[in-house]
Amino acid sequence: MLYGGIEDSKNGNVGPNGDVYFMKMGSNDVTWSKETPNSDERPLARSQHVAVTTGAKFDRVFVFGGHHDPKSRLNDTWFFNVKEMEWVRVGAEKDNLTNAASAIGAPAPRANSGAICYENKVYLVGGHGGHSYARTAFSDMYTFDLETEQWDKVVPNAGTPSPDGRGGHSVFAFDGKIYIYGGWNTDQQYNNIWQFDLEKNEWFEPDINFGIPRWNHSSTLVPAIPTWKFFVFGGEQLEFNEGAARRFGDYTNSSAYLDLGSIQWTTYASDPEVFSNMPPPREYASMAYDSRESRLIVYGGWNNGWFDDLYSLNVGKIVGPSYAITHSEPQLGQVSGGTKLRIQGQGFKEPNIKVLFTVGNVPVDSFSLRVTREVAAEYISDTEIECASPNFED
């Protein structure tokens, strides 16, 4: 689903829209459809807003804030119910075009925030805006509970450090922590990562800086085995030197990913001599991950004009298969008929677990196997299977 954003109008004026589009993707084809919501009340047109999916349990798209025009930054909260094809406003608020405070405790009006849905809550961090016509770079974090539909401000433990205010950054969540990467404010641009430990209720800045500061990029976190990967593409980049005249950043089309296991950044698919069909440099593009085809999808963006193109990049070699074997007993050597084998790993799913046995390079048998420990509902879980090898003499 695609909602809102900036587009060029037929009369040459540029402004936000409130359109809803659905995209259906096959392996080699794409079909776009403009949808007409069933609800009478709809959000104001906007750009640079937050829009995140809420998972299968809620099957909705959460929308907050953004720019309606150069003077109006929004702080309204909406859901788009996908099955009913309708908009639902949270709370009994009215459209706010004066940058006033929210009647339901939502954050101050802002755009360029980052947000993620994690464990039935939306976590919203930072952004640019403020009440009246303030131009604040926020460093705050709010949660929106999807069960109670209530906003709450997160107050870290007193005396602990916190990130500088910023917008144009990424937000992702993993293993009980909320992460932010990159971003900018009027004084500084960032190439660092901060993480907020939900159990300890405090921010921490690990030493994970990456190259030139980047902001207004697109990003997505991809489940992978044995370790998840955080992908970024495009945006603006600038190495700011203290005392030098400030200028706009340079648009980029470089890509990188952070391995959450090794905590290492890697640049990939960024050499035009190798990847001749790279998207042109841009910021404000949208990115999604297609798990069926193991590919990143990038749509639109800005570089002295608005793009309406669509690119895909297969990252199967980086993400790997949906399962991994971590240990086996016996670990090495040949096995004779009837030998008991124990295989441990991640991502095994019933009922399609198979083990192939070979003599040399020739497969001789395969078995559907019984999982000896119940597989958890999570995408990745430790599992164990047992089987007996075939009698090769038969």
C-alpha positions as CSV (number, residue, x, y, z in Angstrom):
1,M,0.0,0.0,0.0
2,L,1.2,3.5,-0.8
3,Y,-0.4,6.6,0.8
4,G,0.2,10.3,0.3
5,G,3.4,12.0,-0.6
6,I,4.3,14.9,-3.0
7,E,3.4,14.8,-6.6
8,D,3.6,17.3,-9.6
9,S,0.1,18.4,-10.5
10,K,-1.0,19.1,-14.1
11,N,-1.0,22.8,-13.7
12,G,2.6,22.8,-12.5
13,N,2.0,23.3,-8.8
14,V,3.6,20.9,-6.4
15,G,1.8,19.7,-3.3
16,P,0.9,16.7,-1.2
17,N,-1.9,14.3,-2.0
18,G,-4.1,11.9,0.0
19,D,-4.3,9.1,-2.5
20,V,-4.2,5.4,-1.7
21,Y,-2.6,2.9,-4.1
22,F,-2.2,-0.8,-3.9
23,M,0.6,-2.6,-5.8
24,K,0.5,-6.3,-6.7
25,M,3.8,-7.9,-7.6
26,G,4.6,-11.0,-9.5
27,S,8.1,-12.3,-10.2
28,N,8.4,-10.2,-13.4
29,D,5.4,-7.8,-13.4
30,V,3.7,-5.1,-11.3
31,T,0.1,-3.9,-11.2
32,W,-0.9,-0.6,-9.6
33,S,-4.5,0.2,-8.6
34,K,-5.8,3.5,-7.2
35,E,-8.3,2.7,-4.4
36,T,-11.3,4.7,-3.3
37,P,-11.7,4.3,0.5
38,N,-15.2,3.6,1.8
39,S,-15.2,6.1,4.7
40,D,-16.5,9.6,4.4
41,E,-13.9,11.1,6.7
42,R,-10.3,11.0,5.4
43,P,-6.9,12.4,6.4
44,L,-5.7,15.7,5.1
45,A,-3.3,15.3,2.2
46,R,0.3,15.1,3.5
47,S,3.9,14.3,2.9
48,Q,6.9,13.3,5.1
49,H,4.5,11.5,7.5
50,V,4.8,8.3,9.4
51,A,3.0,5.2,7.9
52,V,3.7,1.7,9.3
53,T,2.0,-1.6,9.1
54,T,0.7,-3.0,12.4
55,G,1.0,-6.8,11.6
56,A,-1.4,-9.5,10.9
57,K,-3.1,-9.3,14.3
58,F,-4.4,-5.8,13.6
59,D,-4.2,-5.7,9.8
60,R,-4.1,-1.9,9.6
61,V,-1.8,0.8,8.5
62,F,-0.9,3.4,11.2
63,V,-0.5,7.0,10.0
64,F,0.7,10.1,12.0
65,G,1.8,13.6,11.3
66,G,3.6,15.1,8.3
67,H,3.4,18.3,6.2
68,H,0.1,19.5,4.8
69,D,1.5,22.7,3.5
70,P,4.6,24.8,4.2
71,K,3.0,26.3,7.3
72,S,1.0,23.3,8.6
73,R,2.6,20.3,10.3
74,L,0.2,17.7,11.5
75,N,-0.2,15.6,14.7
76,D,-3.3,13.6,13.9
77,T,-3.5,9.9,14.2
78,W,-5.2,7.6,11.7
79,F,-5.7,3.9,10.8
80,F,-6.4,2.6,7.4
81,N,-8.3,-0.7,7.7
82,V,-7.1,-2.8,4.8
83,K,-10.0,-5.3,4.7
84,E,-12.7,-2.8,5.0
85,M,-10.9,-0.2,2.9
86,E,-11.7,2.6,5.2
87,W,-10.0,5.4,7.2
88,V,-10.6,5.6,11.0
89,R,-9.5,8.7,13.0
90,V,-8.2,8.0,16.5
91,G,-9.9,10.2,19.0
92,A,-12.5,13.0,18.6
93,E,-10.1,15.5,17.2
94,K,-10.6,17.9,14.3
95,D,-8.2,18.7,11.5
96,N,-5.4,20.8,12.9
97,L,-3.9,23.4,10.6
98,T,-2.5,25.7,13.2
99,N,0.2,23.4,14.7
100,A,-1.8,23.2,18.0
101,A,-1.4,20.7,20.8
102,S,-3.2,17.3,20.4
103,A,-6.4,16.6,22.4
104,I,-5.5,13.0,22.8
105,G,-1.9,13.4,24.0
106,A,-0.2,12.7,20.7
107,P,3.3,14.2,20.1
108,A,3.7,17.8,19.0
109,P,3.1,18.5,15.2
110,R,6.0,17.2,13.2
111,A,7.3,15.7,10.0
112,N,10.4,13.6,9.1
113,S,9.9,11.4,12.2
114,G,10.9,7.8,12.3
115,A,8.6,5.0,13.6
116,I,8.3,1.2,13.9
117,C,5.7,-1.2,15.1
118,Y,7.1,-3.6,17.8
119,E,5.2,-5.9,20.2
120,N,1.8,-4.3,19.7
121,K,3.1,-0.7,20.0
122,V,4.2,1.9,17.6
123,Y,7.4,3.7,18.7
124,L,7.8,7.2,17.2
125,V,11.2,9.0,17.6
126,G,12.2,12.5,16.7
127,G,11.2,14.6,13.8
128,H,11.1,18.3,12.9
129,G,8.3,20.7,14.0
130,G,6.6,22.0,17.1
131,H,3.6,23.9,18.3
132,S,2.8,27.2,16.6
133,Y,5.5,27.7,14.0
134,A,8.5,26.3,16.0
135,R,11.2,24.6,14.1
136,T,12.4,22.2,16.7
137,A,14.5,19.1,16.1
138,F,13.0,16.6,18.5
139,S,14.9,13.9,20.4
140,D,11.8,12.5,22.2
141,M,10.2,9.1,21.9
142,Y,6.5,8.3,22.1
143,T,4.6,5.0,22.1
144,F,1.1,4.3,20.7
145,D,-0.5,1.2,22.2
146,L,-2.4,-0.6,19.4
147,E,-4.6,-2.4,22.0
148,T,-5.7,0.7,24.0
149,E,-5.1,3.3,21.3
150,Q,-3.4,5.5,23.8
151,W,-0.3,7.7,23.3
152,D,2.4,7.8,26.0
153,K,5.7,9.7,26.2
154,V,8.7,7.6,27.0
155,V,10.8,9.1,29.8
156,P,14.3,7.5,30.1
157,N,16.0,7.1,33.4
158,A,17.3,10.3,34.8
159,G,20.9,11.1,34.2
160,T,21.3,8.8,31.3
161,P,22.5,10.0,27.8
162,S,20.2,10.5,24.9
163,P,20.6,11.2,21.2
164,D,20.5,14.7,19.7
165,G,17.3,15.9,18.2
166,R,17.0,14.9,14.5
167,G,14.8,14.1,11.6
168,G,15.3,12.1,8.4
169,H,16.6,9.2,10.4
170,S,15.7,5.5,10.4
171,V,14.0,3.6,13.2
172,F,14.0,-0.2,13.6
173,A,13.4,-2.7,16.5
174,F,15.1,-5.9,17.4
175,D,15.6,-8.1,20.5
176,G,14.0,-5.7,23.0
177,K,15.7,-2.6,21.7
178,I,14.6,0.4,19.6
179,Y,17.4,1.6,17.2
180,I,17.8,4.9,15.3
181,Y,20.3,5.5,12.5
182,G,21.5,8.7,10.8
183,G,19.4,11.9,10.4
184,W,20.1,15.6,10.6
185,N,19.3,18.8,12.3
186,T,20.3,22.5,11.6
187,D,23.7,22.0,13.4
188,Q,24.8,18.5,12.5
189,Q,24.3,15.4,10.4
190,Y,24.7,11.9,11.8
191,N,26.2,8.5,10.8
192,N,25.8,6.9,14.2
193,I,23.4,4.5,15.8
194,W,21.6,4.8,19.1
195,Q,19.7,2.0,20.8
196,F,17.0,2.3,23.5
197,D,16.8,-0.7,25.8
198,L,13.2,-1.3,26.6
199,E,13.9,-3.3,29.8
200,K,16.5,-0.9,31.2
201,N,14.6,2.2,30.0
202,E,17.7,4.0,28.8
203,W,19.6,5.0,25.6
204,F,23.0,3.7,24.7
205,E,25.3,4.7,21.8
206,P,27.4,1.7,20.6
207,D,30.4,2.4,18.5
208,I,28.8,1.6,15.2
209,N,29.5,4.7,13.0
210,F,29.3,4.2,9.3
211,G,31.1,6.4,6.7
212,I,29.6,9.8,5.7
213,P,26.5,11.0,7.5
214,R,23.2,10.0,5.8
215,W,19.7,11.2,6.1
216,N,16.3,11.1,4.2
217,H,17.3,7.6,3.1
218,S,15.1,4.6,2.8
219,S,15.6,1.5,5.0
220,T,14.1,-1.8,6.1
221,L,15.0,-4.5,8.6
222,V,15.0,-8.0,7.1
223,P,14.6,-11.3,9.1
224,A,17.5,-13.5,8.3
225,I,19.3,-16.6,9.6
226,P,21.5,-16.7,11.6
227,T,21.4,-12.9,12.0
228,W,19.0,-10.2,10.8
229,K,20.1,-7.5,8.4
230,F,19.3,-3.8,8.3
231,F,19.4,-2.4,4.8
232,V,19.7,1.3,3.7
233,F,19.6,2.9,0.3
234,G,20.0,6.4,-1.0
235,G,19.3,9.7,0.8
236,E,21.6,12.7,1.2
237,Q,25.2,12.5,2.4
238,L,27.6,15.2,3.6
239,E,30.8,15.2,5.6
240,F,30.4,18.4,7.7
241,N,33.6,20.2,8.7
242,E,33.3,22.4,11.7
243,G,33.6,26.1,10.8
244,A,33.0,25.5,7.1
245,A,30.0,27.1,5.3
246,R,27.0,24.9,5.6
247,R,25.4,23.5,2.4
248,F,22.9,20.9,1.3
249,G,24.1,17.3,1.1
250,D,24.8,15.3,-2.1
251,Y,22.1,12.8,-3.3
252,T,23.4,9.2,-3.3
253,N,22.3,5.9,-4.7
254,S,24.7,3.8,-2.6
255,S,23.4,0.9,-0.5
256,A,24.7,-0.7,2.7
257,Y,23.5,-3.2,5.4
258,L,24.2,-3.7,9.0
259,D,24.6,-7.3,10.2
260,L,23.0,-7.4,13.7
261,G,25.1,-10.4,14.6
262,S,28.6,-9.2,13.8
263,I,27.5,-5.5,14.2
264,Q,29.4,-4.6,11.0
265,W,28.4,-2.4,8.1
266,T,28.9,-3.6,4.6
267,T,28.5,-1.6,1.3
268,Y,26.9,-3.5,-1.5
269,A,25.4,-3.0,-5.0
270,S,26.9,0.4,-5.2
271,D,29.4,0.1,-8.1
272,P,27.8,1.4,-11.4
273,E,30.3,-0.6,-13.4
274,V,29.0,-3.8,-11.9
275,F,25.3,-2.8,-11.4
276,S,24.5,-1.0,-14.6
277,N,20.8,-0.6,-13.8
278,M,21.2,1.2,-10.4
279,P,18.5,3.7,-9.5
280,P,19.6,7.3,-10.0
281,P,20.6,9.1,-6.7
282,R,17.6,10.2,-4.6
283,E,16.1,10.9,-1.2
284,Y,12.7,10.2,0.3
285,A,12.2,6.9,-1.6
286,S,10.1,4.2,-0.2
287,M,11.6,0.7,0.5
288,A,10.0,-2.7,1.2
289,Y,11.2,-6.3,1.3
290,D,9.6,-9.1,-0.7
291,S,10.3,-12.2,1.3
292,R,9.0,-14.5,-1.5
293,E,11.6,-13.4,-4.0
294,S,14.3,-12.2,-1.4
295,R,14.4,-8.8,-3.0
296,L,14.3,-5.2,-1.9
297,I,11.8,-2.9,-3.6
298,V,12.5,0.9,-4.0
299,Y,9.8,3.3,-5.3
300,G,9.9,7.0,-6.1
301,G,11.9,9.7,-4.3
302,W,13.3,13.2,-5.1
303,N,16.3,14.6,-6.9
304,N,15.5,18.0,-8.3
305,G,12.2,16.4,-9.5
306,W,9.9,13.6,-8.3
307,F,10.5,10.0,-9.4
308,D,7.7,7.5,-10.1
309,D,9.9,4.6,-11.0
310,L,10.3,1.2,-9.3
311,Y,13.4,-0.9,-8.8
312,S,14.1,-4.3,-7.3
313,L,17.3,-5.9,-6.0
314,N,17.7,-9.5,-5.1
315,V,19.6,-9.8,-1.8
316,G,19.1,-13.6,-1.4
317,K,22.9,-14.1,-1.2
318,I,23.0,-11.6,1.8
319,V,19.9,-12.7,3.6
320,G,20.4,-16.4,2.9
321,P,17.7,-19.2,3.1
322,S,14.9,-19.3,5.6
323,Y,16.6,-21.9,7.7
324,A,20.1,-22.8,9.0
325,I,21.7,-25.9,10.5
326,T,23.8,-24.9,13.5
327,H,24.9,-28.4,14.8
328,S,24.7,-32.1,14.1
329,E,25.6,-35.3,15.9
330,P,27.7,-36.9,14.6
331,Q,29.4,-33.8,13.2
332,L,31.7,-35.6,10.7
333,G,32.2,-38.9,9.0
334,Q,30.3,-41.5,7.1
335,V,27.2,-43.0,8.7
336,S,26.0,-46.6,8.3
337,G,22.4,-47.7,8.0
338,G,20.2,-47.0,11.0
339,T,22.6,-44.5,12.6
340,K,20.7,-42.1,14.8
341,L,21.3,-38.5,13.7
342,R,20.4,-35.3,15.7
343,I,20.3,-32.0,13.7
344,Q,19.9,-28.7,15.4
345,G,19.2,-25.3,13.7
346,Q,16.8,-22.4,13.2
347,G,13.8,-21.9,10.9
348,F,12.8,-25.6,10.6
349,K,9.0,-25.7,9.9
350,E,6.6,-28.6,9.9
351,P,5.6,-30.5,7.9
352,N,8.2,-29.9,5.1
353,I,11.4,-30.9,6.9
354,K,13.6,-33.2,4.8
355,V,17.1,-34.6,5.1
356,L,18.9,-35.9,2.0
357,F,21.4,-38.7,2.3
358,T,24.0,-39.4,-0.4
359,V,26.6,-41.9,-1.5
360,G,29.2,-39.7,-3.0
361,N,27.3,-37.1,-4.9
362,V,24.3,-39.3,-5.6
363,P,21.1,-38.8,-3.4
364,V,19.9,-42.2,-2.2
365,D,16.9,-41.4,0.0
366,S,15.0,-38.6,1.8
367,F,12.7,-38.6,4.7
368,S,10.0,-36.3,6.0
369,L,11.0,-35.9,9.6
370,R,9.3,-35.5,13.0
371,V,10.2,-32.3,15.0
372,T,11.1,-33.4,18.5
373,R,10.5,-30.0,20.1
374,E,7.5,-27.9,19.3
375,V,8.3,-25.1,16.9
376,A,7.5,-21.6,18.3
377,A,5.3,-19.2,16.5
378,E,8.2,-16.8,15.9
379,Y,9.8,-16.6,12.5
380,I,13.1,-17.9,13.9
381,S,13.2,-20.4,16.7
382,D,15.6,-23.1,17.7
383,T,14.4,-26.6,16.7
384,E,15.8,-30.1,16.8
385,I,15.0,-33.0,14.6
386,E,16.0,-36.7,14.8
387,C,16.1,-39.4,12.2
388,A,17.8,-42.6,11.3
389,S,19.9,-42.9,8.2
390,P,18.8,-45.3,5.5
391,N,20.4,-48.7,5.1
392,F,22.6,-48.0,2.1
393,E,23.2,-51.7,1.5
394,D,19.5,-52.0,0.6
